[in-house]
Amino acid sequence: MALKTILSKQTLLLAGLGLTLMGCQYHASETEAAQTTVQPQGVVETIHGVQVADPYRYLEEESDATHAWVKQQQEAGHDFLAQLENKQAIVDRITELWNFEKVTAPTERGDNTFYYRNDGLQAQSVLYVKNKVGEEKVALDPNSFSTDGTVALSGVSVSGDGKIIAYGVSKSGSDWQQWQFVDVATGAKLGDELNWIKFSSAEWSKDNKGVYYSRYDAPEGGNLLADVNFNQKVYYHQLGTDQSQDKLIYERPQNKDWGFGAEVSEAGDYLLISISQGTDSRNRFFYKPLTVAEAPVVELVSELEAEYSFLGNDKSVFYFKTDLDAPNGKIVAVDVNRPAKTNWKTIIPESSDPIASVAIINDHLVVSYLHDVLGKLSIFSMEGVKRQDVDLPGKGKIAGPYGKRSKDYFYYTFNSYVQPQTTYKFDFKTGQSSLYAKPKIAFNPDNYVSEQVFYTSKDGTRVPMMISYKKGLTLNGENPTLLYAYGGFSISLTPRFSPANIAWMDMGGIYAVPNLRGGAEYGESWHQAGMFDKKQNVFDDYFAAAEYLLDNKYTNRSKLGAYGRSNGGLLMGAAVTQRPDLFAAVLPAVGVLDMLRFHKFTIGWAWTSEYGSADNAEQFPALLAYSPYHNIKERDYPATMVMTADHDDRVVPLHSFKFGALLQDRQTGDEPIIMRIESKAGHGAGKPTAMKIDEFADIYSFLMHSFGLAVPSKIGS
């Protein structure tokens, strides 16, 4: 998730409770301020004339009481999961399936080729480099960063000559990164360090003497997990100098909610600045000529009107993928010397299939499309004439293409829910793809099925869903089923292989993934149909997917589980509070669950461009209507495992703490409500392999227990 407005940090001392609330910013709306009182049941606020109770507000505070509650919940959750039978059998099968060599598509810089490889069960993948004569060595091994694998490599940028690596390091899954530098030839670490970086890479200058990057000022409040992040700035760092000497390239203090993504053109003649505002898929676009000393930043697109993704340039002619008047995307050419929109030229017009990605390679436009969620790859001339479609190995996800304009080949990867990632190389001379890297795995993909179905949502919308299971499965309504979804932020859930999903299918399970509105599977219009006051469409799409599985005898209510992460965790909160009758078990993971206060912590303010804000009198009613935390009532709830991590500084754990505590308090049924709180972990990125496997094993154990099914002592194909 990523970036809207809020007041500076205040601290309220709640008399009676004696608790100082961490990061509680009270933002007065234009019409009415939120009035706060303390009552025996906790905090009660009057927001836009409506009284809103917040009984577990104290769990927002970094206090002894919060620490004691977290410790008790960790122990109780651990004890519950530890007594479930045959978890080790699940661990063993996932480990067996996970233990295969994984290699990414290569990246070429100078005479060197870089790629990640994981031998199988390494905590973190290792960055390798191969020189022009084919000699291979380790370039960066993040497994050496810490003894427990919780310090991860969060980003890499190789200089254009392939001689120096800039790399980001993240601790315990935090979004905060420290960037460092290493000499490729010697492996020696350089003395440069860049701090207070979030949501930024490092972009090398043409002369390879420094990098452009974006960072925040050091948090004034001192609480990295809660303090809000505003006023990102673009800097240039010259190698061999201290960060304090870095040159400020661009800032916008009057627009503190603007975020900056910096990129250097392939020819090195321009610095391109993509300006985001919240998680809005639209962006502004500025540029700075680098061939003229002290040239100013030029505002090419100054209004937040559409998405503009820079693809490359021919001197003053810039190529963009944009959804301006084209929700599925189109490609345009803009001469920055004649920037008026009347002079813009459409190179590839919008089609019925949304554009997923574009790269300029071999002076061609290589375009990746989504056709009913599945990948399609086409090649066009720079004038927009279609040359060919690339023959793909099946129906699944395409990642890439990866290549450079000066090369006559590119790489792409293919995978599906039952086929691991395989890398292919396309040669422009032959017009054909060849296999580049295929993993050796401990199962036969031909023994599994991944099929696409379409179902009808509550308002008549046609929604696709991928359903995967082991061949020979009988659709008798008795199969354990896991329904995973997301539905938001213009993120498309395209097929993604996971060894853990194969283990679930080996247990007789069905894995189903619907493509809910809120994503970008059918372009920007599909995204907008799940935003703001239309968020209920996302939930209705999900419930309709569950009902499809029931109606078509894939499973029944006593064997249907719901799982989602982050924005998908919000979806799970809605599943628990709106349709507890539909599921036997629900797993909200690192979820946004308090929709009235999410914008008051770290980067949460950014999501108001997706959800809206409770500070806005017009948006408040819709948020209150579905906010999971505020819609928990006394009733019977399905078995629920609320999952979070102590170092999640994106969706701060207080969401899960408050939601889990209130759900436990209001549960009138017999099903367990437990917390699974990881230590030294964050929102999910950089999590070591062993921790991932343990998490999946707990999920599957909890589901099978909730379904009243026994986990076999031996799981295999």
TORFIBA-741415 format. One record per residue (C-alpha): residue in three letters; x, y, z. Coordinates in steps of 0.1 Angstrom, whole numbers, padded with zeros to 4 digits, always signed. Example, Ala and Ser with C-alpha at 12.3 -4.5 7.8 and 13.67 -1.06 7.14 Angstrom:
2
ALA+0123-0045+0078;SER+0137-0011+0071;
//
This chain:
717
MET+0000+0000+0000;ALA+0012+0035-0004;LEU-0002+0079-0001;LYS-0035+0120+0018;THR-0037+0147+0046;ILE-0037+0147+0084;LEU-0027+0170+0112;SER+0007+0169+0129;LYS+0010+0144+0157;GLN-0007+0151+0190;THR-0007+0132+0222;LEU-0038+0128+0244;LEU-0036+0119+0280;LEU-0067+0099+0289;ALA-0076+0107+0325;GLY-0090+0077+0342;LEU-0072+0052+0321;GLY-0038+0069+0326;LEU-0026+0059+0291;THR-0008+0081+0267;LEU-0021+0072+0232;MET+0006+0067+0206;GLY+0000+0085+0173;CYS-0036+0096+0180;GLN-0040+0125+0157;TYR-0074+0141+0159;HIS-0081+0159+0127;ALA-0110+0183+0129;SER-0132+0181+0098;GLU-0144+0212+0080;THR-0178+0207+0095;GLU-0173+0192+0129;ALA-0144+0181+0152;ALA-0144+0146+0167;GLN-0152+0149+0204;THR-0137+0123+0226;THR-0148+0111+0260;VAL-0137+0083+0283;GLN-0163+0059+0295;PRO-0161+0026+0314;GLN-0162+0007+0281;GLY-0133+0027+0267;VAL-0132+0057+0244;VAL-0163+0071+0228;GLU-0160+0097+0201;THR-0187+0118+0185;ILE-0177+0120+0148;HIS-0199+0140+0125;GLY-0227+0138+0150;VAL-0224+0100+0155;GLN-0213+0084+0187;VAL-0186+0058+0180;ALA-0172+0035+0206;ASP-0136+0023+0206;PRO-0134+0000+0236;TYR-0098-0012+0230;ARG-0082+0021+0221;TYR-0056+0015+0248;LEU-0041-0012+0226;GLU-0028+0015+0203;GLU-0005+0026+0231;GLU+0031+0013+0235;SER+0024+0006+0272;ASP+0029-0021+0298;ALA-0008-0030+0295;THR-0005-0035+0257;HIS+0027-0055+0261;ALA+0011-0078+0287;TRP-0020-0083+0265;VAL+0002-0091+0235;LYS+0023-0116+0255;GLN-0008-0133+0268;GLN-0023-0135+0233;GLN+0009-0148+0218;GLU+0011-0176+0244;ALA-0025-0185+0241;GLY-0023-0186+0203;HIS+0009-0207+0203;ASP-0006-0231+0228;PHE-0037-0236+0207;LEU-0018-0242+0175;ALA+0007-0265+0192;GLN-0020-0289+0203;LEU-0033-0294+0167;GLU-0024-0329+0155;ASN+0001-0337+0127;LYS+0012-0301+0120;GLN+0047-0316+0115;ALA+0034-0337+0085;ILE+0023-0304+0069;VAL+0057-0288+0076;ASP+0074-0319+0061;ARG+0054-0318+0029;ILE+0057-0281+0023;THR+0095-0283+0030;GLU+0098-0311+0005;LEU+0079-0292-0021;TRP+0098-0259-0013;ASN+0132-0275-0016;PHE+0140-0268-0053;GLU+0164-0244-0069;LYS+0147-0211-0078;VAL+0164-0188-0104;THR+0151-0154-0116;ALA+0153-0139-0150;PRO+0188-0123-0156;THR+0196-0086-0157;GLU+0226-0075-0178;ARG+0248-0045-0169;GLY+0281-0039-0187;ASP+0299-0072-0190;ASN+0281-0087-0160;THR+0249-0107-0157;PHE+0230-0106-0124;TYR+0203-0129-0111;TYR+0189-0143-0078;ARG+0191-0180-0069;ASN+0179-0199-0039;ASP+0192-0234-0035;GLY+0159-0244-0021;LEU+0155-0237+0016;GLN+0178-0208+0021;ALA+0162-0181+0043;GLN+0167-0154+0016;SER+0176-0157-0021;VAL+0212-0149-0030;LEU+0223-0124-0057;TYR+0248-0139-0081;VAL+0269-0123-0108;LYS+0284-0140-0139;ASN+0311-0123-0160;LYS+0315-0123-0197;VAL+0334-0156-0197;GLY+0308-0173-0176;GLU+0325-0173-0142;GLU+0299-0171-0114;LYS+0303-0158-0079;VAL+0281-0145-0051;ALA+0275-0107-0054;LEU+0253-0103-0022;ASP+0242-0130+0003;PRO+0215-0116+0025;ASN+0217-0148+0046;SER+0249-0133+0060;PHE+0231-0102+0072;SER+0217-0118+0104;THR+0217-0152+0121;ASP+0179-0157+0120;GLY+0172-0145+0084;THR+0151-0115+0095;VAL+0174-0089+0079;ALA+0165-0090+0042;LEU+0176-0076+0009;SER+0149-0051+0001;GLY+0161-0037-0032;VAL+0190-0038-0056;SER+0202-0013-0083;VAL+0233-0021-0103;SER+0253+0007-0120;GLY+0251+0009-0158;ASP+0287-0005-0161;GLY+0279-0034-0138;LYS+0307-0025-0114;ILE+0289-0013-0083;ILE+0257-0026-0065;ALA+0235-0003-0045;TYR+0213-0024-0022;GLY+0186-0018+0004;VAL+0184-0036+0037;SER+0153-0041+0058;LYS+0151-0054+0093;SER+0123-0076+0106;GLY+0101-0068+0076;SER+0100-0030+0082;ASP+0094-0007+0053;TRP+0123+0014+0064;GLN+0154+0007+0044;GLN+0191+0015+0047;TRP+0209+0016+0013;GLN+0246+0006+0010;PHE+0271+0000-0018;VAL+0294-0029-0027;ASP+0322-0032-0054;VAL+0313-0061-0076;ALA+0349-0071-0086;THR+0363-0072-0050;GLY+0332-0077-0030;ALA+0343-0049-0007;LYS+0316-0028+0009;LEU+0319+0009+0003;GLY+0315+0034+0031;ASP+0284+0051+0018;GLU+0251+0046+0038;LEU+0217+0062+0030;ASN+0191+0062+0057;TRP+0154+0070+0062;ILE+0143+0055+0029;LYS+0109+0041+0022;PHE+0092+0033-0011;SER+0122+0042-0032;SER+0150+0026-0052;ALA+0184+0041-0061;GLU+0188+0052-0097;TRP+0223+0056-0111;SER+0235+0086-0130;LYS+0249+0080-0165;ASP+0285+0084-0153;ASN+0279+0058-0126;LYS+0293+0082-0099;GLY+0261+0085-0079;VAL+0225+0077-0074;TYR+0192+0096-0072;TYR+0168+0084-0045;SER+0138+0096-0024;ARG+0137+0097+0014;TYR+0119+0112+0044;ASP+0132+0132+0072;ALA+0140+0112+0104;PRO+0107+0106+0123;GLU+0105+0133+0150;GLY+0082+0112+0173;GLY+0108+0085+0176;ASN+0083+0057+0171;LEU+0091+0040+0137;LEU+0060+0018+0139;ALA+0035+0046+0143;ASP+0048+0080+0133;VAL+0032+0093+0101;ASN+0054+0097+0070;PHE+0051+0130+0050;ASN+0073+0152+0028;GLN+0093+0128+0008;LYS+0122+0145-0011;VAL+0144+0136-0041;TYR+0182+0137-0035;TYR+0214+0130-0054;HIS+0241+0111-0036;GLN+0277+0113-0049;LEU+0297+0081-0041;GLY+0324+0087-0015;THR+0305+0115+0004;ASP+0284+0115+0035;GLN+0246+0115+0032;SER+0245+0149+0049;GLN+0261+0163+0017;ASP+0236+0149-0007;LYS+0221+0174-0031;LEU+0184+0181-0028;ILE+0169+0178-0063;TYR+0132+0183-0056;GLU+0108+0188-0028;ARG+0072+0200-0025;PRO+0067+0212+0011;GLN+0033+0227+0002;ASN+0022+0192-0009;LYS+0034+0170+0019;ASP+0014+0140+0007;TRP+0032+0138-0026;GLY+0055+0109-0031;PHE+0084+0108-0057;GLY+0096+0080-0078;ALA+0129+0090-0096;GLU+0142+0073-0127;VAL+0171+0081-0151;SER+0164+0076-0188;GLU+0184+0048-0205;ALA+0205+0074-0224;GLY+0211+0093-0192;ASP+0197+0125-0206;TYR+0167+0130-0183;LEU+0157+0125-0147;LEU+0121+0114-0147;ILE+0100+0121-0116;SER+0067+0102-0112;ILE+0046+0119-0085;SER+0021+0098-0066;GLN-0006+0111-0042;GLY-0017+0084-0019;THR-0023+0050-0036;ASP-0042+0067-0064;SER-0032+0049-0096;ARG-0030+0083-0112;ASN+0002+0103-0111;ARG+0017+0136-0121;PHE+0049+0135-0142;PHE+0078+0160-0141;TYR+0113+0157-0156;LYS+0147+0174-0153;PRO+0172+0176-0182;LEU+0206+0162-0171;THR+0226+0174-0200;VAL+0222+0211-0190;ALA+0238+0223-0157;GLU+0213+0233-0131;ALA+0184+0228-0154;PRO+0150+0232-0136;VAL+0124+0205-0130;VAL+0098+0208-0157;GLU+0061+0200-0150;LEU+0050+0180-0180;VAL+0018+0166-0165;SER+0008+0188-0136;GLU-0027+0175-0129;LEU-0037+0143-0112;GLU-0058+0131-0142;ALA-0045+0096-0153;GLU-0017+0071-0149;TYR+0015+0080-0168;SER+0042+0052-0169;PHE+0074+0063-0186;LEU+0087+0037-0211;GLY+0116+0054-0227;ASN+0125+0083-0250;ASP+0140+0093-0283;LYS+0156+0125-0273;SER+0127+0149-0267;VAL+0100+0123-0276;PHE+0088+0105-0244;TYR+0068+0073-0246;PHE+0041+0066-0220;LYS+0017+0039-0210;THR-0014+0059-0199;ASP-0051+0053-0191;LEU-0060+0089-0201;ASP-0094+0084-0218;ALA-0085+0047-0220;PRO-0093+0027-0188;ASN-0075-0004-0203;GLY-0044+0016-0212;LYS-0028+0029-0244;ILE+0007+0040-0255;VAL+0013+0075-0265;ALA+0043+0096-0277;VAL+0048+0131-0263;ASP+0073+0156-0276;VAL+0083+0176-0246;ASN+0092+0205-0268;ARG+0055+0205-0280;PRO+0038+0193-0248;ALA+0002+0204-0255;LYS-0021+0174-0255;THR-0033+0182-0290;ASN+0002+0173-0302;TRP+0003+0139-0284;LYS+0003+0108-0307;THR-0014+0075-0299;ILE+0010+0047-0308;ILE-0010+0017-0296;PRO-0047+0024-0289;GLU-0067+0009-0261;SER-0080-0026-0267;SER-0105-0049-0249;ASP-0076-0064-0229;PRO-0059-0043-0202;ILE-0022-0035-0206;ALA-0002-0050-0177;SER+0033-0039-0186;VAL+0054-0025-0215;ALA+0091-0025-0223;ILE+0110-0010-0253;ILE+0134-0037-0265;ASN+0152-0040-0298;ASP+0134-0008-0309;HIS+0101-0025-0305;LEU+0073-0022-0280;VAL+0068-0055-0261;VAL+0034-0054-0245;SER+0020-0077-0218;TYR-0018-0079-0217;LEU-0043-0095-0194;HIS-0069-0115-0212;ASP-0095-0126-0186;VAL-0067-0124-0160;LEU-0043-0146-0180;GLY-0011-0134-0197;LYS-0007-0125-0233;LEU+0024-0111-0249;SER+0025-0090-0282;ILE+0052-0072-0301;PHE+0047-0039-0320;SER+0070-0016-0339;MET+0078+0018-0325;GLU+0051+0032-0348;GLY+0025+0008-0334;VAL+0024-0018-0361;LYS+0018-0053-0346;ARG+0046-0077-0355;GLN+0034-0108-0337;ASP+0020-0125-0306;VAL+0045-0145-0286;ASP+0036-0182-0283;LEU+0033-0190-0246;PRO+0037-0223-0228;GLY+0002-0223-0214;LYS-0025-0203-0195;GLY-0010-0185-0166;LYS+0009-0154-0155;ILE+0036-0136-0176;ALA+0062-0115-0157;GLY+0084-0092-0177;PRO+0095-0087-0204;TYR+0130-0080-0191;GLY+0155-0065-0216;LYS+0172-0034-0230;ARG+0165-0013-0260;SER+0199-0021-0275;LYS+0194-0059-0273;ASP+0178-0082-0298;TYR+0163-0106-0272;PHE+0144-0104-0239;TYR+0135-0127-0210;TYR+0101-0134-0195;THR+0088-0158-0169;PHE+0057-0180-0168;ASN+0039-0197-0140;SER+0005-0209-0129;TYR-0011-0220-0096;VAL+0002-0256-0103;GLN+0034-0248-0124;PRO+0064-0231-0108;GLN+0081-0201-0124;THR+0100-0210-0156;THR+0121-0185-0175;TYR+0121-0182-0213;LYS+0143-0162-0237;PHE+0127-0146-0268;ASP+0149-0140-0298;PHE+0139-0113-0323;LYS+0159-0129-0351;THR+0139-0161-0350;GLY+0107-0148-0335;GLN+0106-0177-0311;SER+0111-0184-0274;SER+0135-0209-0259;LEU+0136-0224-0225;TYR+0162-0206-0203;ALA+0157-0220-0168;LYS+0132-0246-0155;PRO+0132-0258-0119;LYS+0134-0295-0108;ILE+0105-0301-0085;ALA+0092-0328-0062;PHE+0058-0332-0078;ASN+0042-0336-0112;PRO+0022-0306-0124;ASP+0002-0328-0147;ASN-0014-0344-0116;TYR-0031-0311-0107;VAL-0058-0290-0123;SER-0061-0252-0124;GLU-0093-0241-0141;GLN-0110-0208-0147;VAL-0147-0203-0140;PHE-0170-0172-0141;TYR-0198-0164-0117;THR-0223-0137-0112;SER-0220-0112-0083;LYS-0249-0097-0064;ASP-0254-0068-0089;GLY-0251-0090-0119;THR-0214-0084-0126;ARG-0195-0113-0142;VAL-0164-0122-0121;PRO-0136-0147-0129;MET-0122-0172-0104;MET-0093-0197-0107;ILE-0099-0230-0089;SER-0070-0254-0084;TYR-0070-0290-0070;LYS-0056-0324-0075;LYS-0068-0345-0103;GLY-0094-0372-0094;LEU-0111-0349-0068;THR-0148-0356-0066;LEU-0171-0326-0065;ASN-0193-0340-0037;GLY-0196-0309-0016;GLU-0173-0323+0011;ASN-0138-0309+0001;PRO-0118-0286+0023;THR-0116-0253+0005;LEU-0096-0222+0009;LEU-0109-0190-0007;TYR-0081-0164-0010;ALA-0087-0129-0023;TYR-0076-0092-0022;GLY-0097-0068-0042;GLY-0081-0034-0041;PHE-0055-0008-0049;SER-0055-0017-0086;ILE-0036-0049-0078;SER-0044-0078-0101;LEU-0043-0113-0086;THR-0028-0132-0116;PRO-0018-0169-0112;ARG+0011-0173-0087;PHE+0028-0205-0079;SER+0034-0215-0042;PRO+0047-0248-0030;ALA+0025-0245+0000;ASN-0006-0245-0022;ILE+0004-0278-0037;ALA+0007-0292-0001;TRP-0028-0280+0005;MET-0040-0298-0026;ASP-0021-0329-0015;MET-0043-0328+0016;GLY-0074-0330-0006;GLY-0079-0292-0005;ILE-0092-0269-0031;TYR-0075-0235-0036;ALA-0098-0208-0051;VAL-0089-0172-0060;PRO-0116-0149-0073;ASN-0106-0117-0092;LEU-0127-0092-0073;ARG-0135-0056-0083;GLY-0110-0032-0068;GLY-0081-0049-0087;ALA-0070-0041-0122;GLU-0078-0074-0139;TYR-0102-0055-0163;GLY-0085-0021-0162;GLU-0091+0011-0142;SER-0129+0008-0144;TRP-0127-0025-0126;HIS-0105-0008-0099;GLN-0128+0021-0095;ALA-0158-0002-0091;GLY-0143-0013-0058;MET-0132+0021-0043;PHE-0146+0045-0018;ASP-0184+0041-0013;LYS-0183+0012-0038;LYS-0161-0010-0015;GLN-0191-0031-0007;ASN-0189-0044-0043;VAL-0156-0061-0034;PHE-0172-0079-0004;ASP-0203-0089-0024;ASP-0180-0103-0052;TYR-0162-0124-0025;PHE-0194-0137-0009;ALA-0208-0146-0044;ALA-0175-0166-0050;ALA-0181-0185-0018;GLU-0217-0192-0028;TYR-0206-0204-0063;LEU-0183-0230-0046;LEU-0212-0241-0024;ASP-0238-0243-0052;ASN-0214-0262-0075;LYS-0206-0288-0049;TYR-0169-0280-0045;THR-0175-0277-0007;ASN-0200-0269+0020;ARG-0201-0242+0048;SER-0185-0265+0073;LYS-0154-0269+0052;LEU-0150-0234+0036;GLY-0122-0212+0048;ALA-0115-0175+0041;TYR-0080-0160+0039;GLY-0067-0126+0029;ARG-0037-0103+0037;SER-0035-0065+0041;ASN-0063-0050+0021;GLY-0074-0087+0018;GLY-0073-0087+0057;LEU-0099-0060+0055;LEU-0119-0083+0033;MET-0117-0110+0059;GLY-0129-0086+0086;ALA-0159-0079+0064;ALA-0164-0117+0059;VAL-0165-0122+0097;THR-0188-0094+0105;GLN-0211-0095+0074;ARG-0214-0132+0066;PRO-0202-0153+0096;ASP-0227-0179+0085;LEU-0209-0185+0052;PHE-0175-0197+0065;ALA-0162-0223+0090;ALA-0129-0204+0095;VAL-0116-0170+0087;LEU-0080-0157+0086;PRO-0075-0120+0086;ALA-0038-0114+0081;VAL-0020-0080+0087;GLY-0054-0065+0079;VAL-0068-0029+0078;LEU-0096-0034+0103;ASP-0102+0000+0119;MET-0115+0021+0089;LEU-0120+0052+0110;ARG-0083+0056+0122;PHE-0061+0038+0097;HIS-0049+0071+0083;LYS-0034+0082+0116;PHE-0004+0059+0116;THR+0027+0055+0094;ILE+0018+0055+0058;GLY-0019+0048+0064;TRP-0029+0083+0054;ALA-0019+0073+0019;TRP-0048+0049+0016;THR-0075+0076+0019;SER-0071+0078-0019;GLU-0085+0043-0021;TYR-0109+0041+0009;GLY-0117+0077+0018;SER-0114+0092+0052;ALA-0135+0094+0083;ASP-0124+0130+0086;ASN-0146+0137+0055;ALA-0183+0140+0066;GLU-0195+0126+0032;GLN-0172+0096+0033;PHE-0176+0088+0070;PRO-0209+0069+0067;ALA-0197+0044+0042;LEU-0165+0037+0062;LEU-0185+0032+0094;ALA-0210+0009+0077;TYR-0183-0017+0068;SER-0154-0010+0092;PRO-0148-0045+0106;TYR-0138-0033+0141;HIS-0169-0011+0145;ASN-0193-0038+0132;ILE-0185-0066+0157;LYS-0217-0075+0176;GLU-0225-0102+0202;ARG-0232-0133+0181;ASP-0218-0166+0170;TYR-0186-0162+0149;PRO-0167-0188+0129;ALA-0133-0200+0141;THR-0110-0170+0135;MET-0072-0167+0136;VAL-0062-0130+0135;MET-0026-0128+0121;THR-0002-0099+0125;ALA+0035-0091+0133;ASP+0052-0069+0158;HIS+0073-0050+0133;ASP+0046-0043+0107;ASP+0050-0005+0101;ARG+0027-0005+0071;VAL-0006-0019+0085;VAL+0004-0013+0121;PRO-0006-0043+0144;LEU-0029-0023+0165;HIS-0056-0030+0139;SER-0054-0067+0145;PHE-0050-0062+0183;LYS-0082-0042+0186;PHE-0102-0063+0162;GLY-0091-0096+0179;ALA-0097-0083+0214;LEU-0132-0071+0206;LEU-0141-0103+0186;GLN-0130-0124+0216;ASP-0151-0103+0239;ARG-0183-0105+0217;GLN-0180-0142+0207;THR-0211-0160+0219;GLY-0204-0193+0201;ASP-0180-0221+0208;GLU-0155-0215+0180;PRO-0120-0203+0190;ILE-0109-0167+0183;ILE-0071-0167+0185;MET-0042-0143+0177;ARG-0011-0154+0158;ILE+0014-0126+0165;GLU+0048-0131+0149;SER+0080-0116+0164;LYS+0107-0099+0144;ALA+0085-0098+0113;GLY+0066-0071+0094;HIS+0040-0069+0067;GLY+0054-0099+0048;ALA+0083-0088+0027;GLY+0117-0103+0035;LYS+0102-0131+0057;PRO+0127-0160+0059;THR+0117-0193+0043;ALA+0114-0213+0076;MET+0090-0186+0090;LYS+0069-0188+0058;ILE+0066-0225+0060;ASP+0057-0224+0097;GLU+0030-0198+0089;PHE+0014-0220+0061;ALA+0015-0250+0084;ASP-0004-0231+0111;ILE-0029-0219+0086;TYR-0036-0254+0072;SER-0037-0269+0107;PHE-0061-0243+0119;LEU-0083-0248+0088;MET-0084-0286+0091;HIS-0092-0284+0128;SER-0120-0259+0121;PHE-0134-0282+0094;GLY-0134-0312+0118;LEU-0110-0330+0096;ALA-0079-0349+0106;VAL-0045-0341+0091;PRO-0029-0373+0078;SER+0004-0383+0094;LYS+0020-0385+0060;ILE+0012-0361+0031;GLY+0025-0368-0004;SER+0017-0370-0040;
//
